[in-house]
Amino acid sequence: MSVFSTYLQLGFFHIFNLQAYDHLVFLLALCAPYVLSDWRRVVALVTSFTVGHSITLALATLGFVQYSTTLIEVLIPVTILLTCVVNTSRAGRDFKRNQPIVLTLPNALAAIFGLIHGLGFSSYLRELLGQNSRPVVELLAFNVGVELGQLLIVALILVLGFIVLRVFRAARRDWVLVVSGAAAGIAVILLLGNFTR
């Protein structure tokens, strides 16, 4: 198996790793306000997040950025909480058809929060790479794998939302509030866990 395909698989499966469930919770919170028909907006949102985390993942993995692991472990649940706050403040509002898809405030926030999550990914990737000091192919493959994994997770979240909203006739506002509330609860537990270590 080639180096590219190996790191592609590592990136893909890392997003499903239960030890990295904070990233799964962030994706859940990020996608809570959207429905299946908003899939273009969701792809733009997740790609914005990927752009953000790819930048810091590359900088940290290549040794251009130094950071405190403890601080990042605190900031990741904060990004989840802030996303949930934005969700609850906008719950019940539908997107207008003429609103832009790419240049939006949610995409900008996703990219900014991605910068923080990328530093979280970099610890794992640096452990895998060991002494490899310029892992350009590995870095690219890992990022592509993470993006593919994220898109699959987001697709599952949108399908689950579709079932809840269409089959069980739940109100969209209730779905956003319940999902965001659950994500916020997990974020608070993560945050408190960082302070009790």
Disulfide bonds with the S-S distance in Angstrom:
none
